[in-house]
Amino acid sequence: MSEVVVAGGDPDGIAAALETRGATVRYAEGTASRSALEAAGIEDADTLVLTDAGLATAVPVAIDRNPDVRVVIYTRDSVPEFIKGQAGHIVDPDLLDADTVAEELLRGT
């Protein structure tokens, strides 16, 4: 089973789509600070899904706490340059819906 931490609001339903496919989803509350990421279980997570580019600083913090975490940015927002190299996938919800992304993320898990 896949462990996923979602940071940011979820206007496109990526968390529900992941849960429907068997993932355990937890939320990094507020600004997705170190303590919020830790409370959400980032150390044991397989994937961090960032749905708000304004929370981009959560990505290096998550990677610091879990170097093996896969980072997926699922937002319509422009992603800061400093994050692009740390993200495994950057997906615009207007191009791929949440169900398709969830299916791809959980393929083979």
C-alpha positions in Angstrom: 0.0 0.0 0.0 1.2 3.5 -0.8 1.6 6.2 1.8 0.9 9.7 0.4 1.2 13.1 2.1 -0.8 15.9 0.4 0.3 19.5 1.0 -2.0 22.3 0.0 -5.7 22.4 -0.6 -7.2 19.8 -2.9 -9.6 21.5 -5.3 -9.1 18.8 -7.9 -9.7 15.8 -5.7 -6.3 14.1 -6.1 -6.4 12.8 -2.5 -9.8 11.1 -3.0 -8.6 9.6 -6.3 -5.5 8.2 -4.5 -7.6 6.8 -1.6 -10.0 5.2 -4.0 -7.1 3.3 -5.5 -5.9 2.1 -2.0 -3.4 4.7 -1.0 -3.3 6.0 2.6 -3.4 9.7 2.4 -2.4 12.2 5.1 -2.4 15.9 5.0 0.4 18.4 5.9 -1.7 21.1 7.5 -1.3 24.9 7.1 1.9 25.9 5.4 3.3 22.4 5.3 6.1 23.3 7.7 8.6 20.7 8.9 6.4 20.0 12.0 3.3 19.7 9.8 5.1 17.3 7.4 6.4 15.2 10.2 2.9 15.1 11.8 1.5 13.9 8.5 4.2 11.1 8.4 6.5 12.3 5.7 9.3 10.1 7.0 7.4 7.0 6.0 5.6 8.4 2.9 6.2 7.1 -0.6 4.9 10.3 -2.2 4.5 14.0 -1.5 1.8 15.6 -3.6 2.0 19.4 -3.5 -1.2 21.1 -4.8 -0.2 24.7 -4.1 3.0 26.2 -5.6 3.0 28.7 -2.9 4.0 25.9 -0.5 7.0 25.0 -2.6 9.5 25.4 0.3 7.9 22.2 1.7 9.6 20.2 -1.0 13.2 20.5 0.2 12.0 20.0 3.8 10.2 16.8 2.8 13.2 15.5 0.9 15.5 16.3 3.9 13.2 14.3 6.2 12.8 11.5 3.6 15.3 11.4 0.8 13.4 8.7 -1.0 10.1 10.5 -1.2 8.7 11.0 -4.7 7.6 14.5 -5.3 4.5 15.2 -7.4 3.3 18.8 -8.0 -0.3 18.8 -9.1 -1.3 22.4 -9.7 -2.3 25.0 -12.3 0.2 27.4 -10.7 3.6 28.3 -12.1 6.2 26.3 -10.2 9.3 28.1 -8.8 12.5 27.2 -10.7 14.2 26.0 -7.5 11.7 23.2 -7.1 11.5 21.9 -10.7 14.7 19.8 -10.3 13.4 18.2 -7.1 10.0 17.2 -8.5 9.5 13.8 -10.1 6.4 15.0 -11.9 4.8 18.4 -12.5 1.2 18.0 -13.7 -1.4 20.6 -14.6 -4.9 19.4 -13.6 -6.3 20.9 -16.8 -4.2 18.4 -18.7 -4.6 15.3 -16.7 -7.5 14.7 -14.3 -7.0 13.4 -10.7 -8.1 9.8 -11.5 -5.6 9.5 -14.3 -2.7 10.9 -12.2 -3.7 8.6 -9.2 -3.8 5.6 -11.5 -0.3 6.4 -12.9 1.2 7.2 -9.4 0.0 3.9 -7.9 0.7 1.7 -10.9 2.7 -1.3 -9.7 2.3 -0.6 -5.9 
